[in-house]
Amino acid sequence: MTDAADRTIREFLVPDLGEGLLDATVVAWLVAPGDTVAVNQPLCVLETAKAEVEIPSPYAGTVVERRGEPGETLPVGTRLILVDTGAPTATGRGPGIAANRGPAANPDPVVNPDPVANPGAAASVVPGTAVDAQGADRTGADRTGADSGPVLVGYGTGAGADTGRRAVRRRPAPRRTQSAAPTDTGRPRAKPPVRHLARTLGVDLAALGAGSGPEGTITRTDVHAAAASLTTGAAGDGGSASGTRSIPVRGIRARTAAHMERARREIPDAHCSLTVDFSRLLVLRDRLRARDAESAATPFALLLRLLTLTLREHPRLNATYVQDGPEVRTYEAVHLGIGTATPRGLVVPVVRDAQDLSTVRLARELARLADGARTGALTPRELTGSTFTVSNFGALGLDEGVPVVNHPEAAILGVGSIRPRPHVVDGDRLVVRPTAKLTCAFDHRVCDGAEAAAFLTALGALVEDPDTLLLSL
């Protein structure tokens, strides 16, 4: 029997979930002090600037302490939870805390300096942790405890554990008992997007009880109904519809707000627009679909394919302005960021190396990323590292708009809706054609109006006559 003096309290730190993120916000705790946890059992849900992730336990034992209340933001590398594993220390000298900090043999900070993977951003430093490009600790963790097997971002404790992301997927966390009511940890049953919607609308999920979904899961409909009742109650209490309601700005929405402020503060932007006839591009779309109904070829996907070619001919738009120097840094690779509206807020999934993808592959990757962004299934790496961003506000029914440059990029393209409109052709003939307005907002430090106009004109010419694409093959 192990003496209490020889027991070890294991410290689990807030992990870097990828791409050098500096902090994470506690969304919800799934365990409480005194609870017994198993290896890979989810401990809590953390939200970063890019994704929401369930954090599994690298240890089996009893929860001693947890840090951070829901809504609180914790820096990466600070204590998240303490677990009493009941295992003796390596020296057997008495009680102590074994921190899951990564290898002690590598105490120096590791810097990720890749400017293409994260252009213009400061190099990320995670003290005492060796991370690869995927954000996974490949060197292992504290190996004095029992073999925990592979867990999230390399926090496995077994000497032979495979710490890659694929290993995590091969060994899912044990299933928790599901019930219609909130769990015994007090957390209501709801999917992550529904939780984000509730936080945005100021709805307390714990106050709703069982939802209308399977096994009492709370649904979007339940949240909207609760929000409507809150609004009605606020108006009724005040005797008028002038009541106010505070909506906390956290997680992605808070980081988006800070990002937009920085972009407006640091980038002297200008913009130019062009109305483009999409008739021939739509004909091309129909021909591709007739040949392959599963090609996922949409007008937007075809536009992105033409955009990659145009950016290769106009590299100053696929660039960033570097203050040190100063200098303009252009990129050979075209990593397309796609602004996507989700229940959690605006996210930008990235089509990496878009210049190397065929039209069909680009269209399928675009569909995959869009679906993953809306469901919150994308990894941090899939949401960072763009070199040029596209905002398709036409998908929201808008004809035109001026997008904000995605700092630290040099330019962004806004795409309006494609609608039948009066259009002049052959110099003086008025016809009805499916047209859309393309708007390029650009950093005036990187290029002047003539260069931006040349880029937009070249893109418009390809859209109006996509057969000229053959000249680039």
Secondary structure, DSSP 8 states (H G I E B T S, - for coil): ---GGGEEEEEEE----STT--EEEEEEES--TT-EE-TT-EEEEEE-SS-EEEEE-SS-EEEEEE---TT-EEETTSEEEEEEEEEE-SS-SS-EEEEE-S-TT--S-EEE--TTTSTT---EEETT--B-TTS-BTT----SS----S-GGG---STT---SHHHHHHS--------SS--TTS---B-HHHHHHHHHHT--GGGT-S-SSGGG-B-HHHHHHHHHHHHHHHHHHHTSS---------HHHHHHHHHHHHHHHH--EEEEEEEEE-HHHHHHHHHHHHH-TTS---HHHHHHHHHHHHHHH-GGGSEEEETTTTEEEE-SS--EEEEEEETTEEE--EETTGGGS-HHHHHHHHHHHHHHHHHT---GGGGS--SEEEE-GGGGT-S-------TTBSEEEEE---EEEEEEETTTEEEEEEEEEEEEEEETTT--HHHHHHHHHHHHHHHH-GGGGGGG-
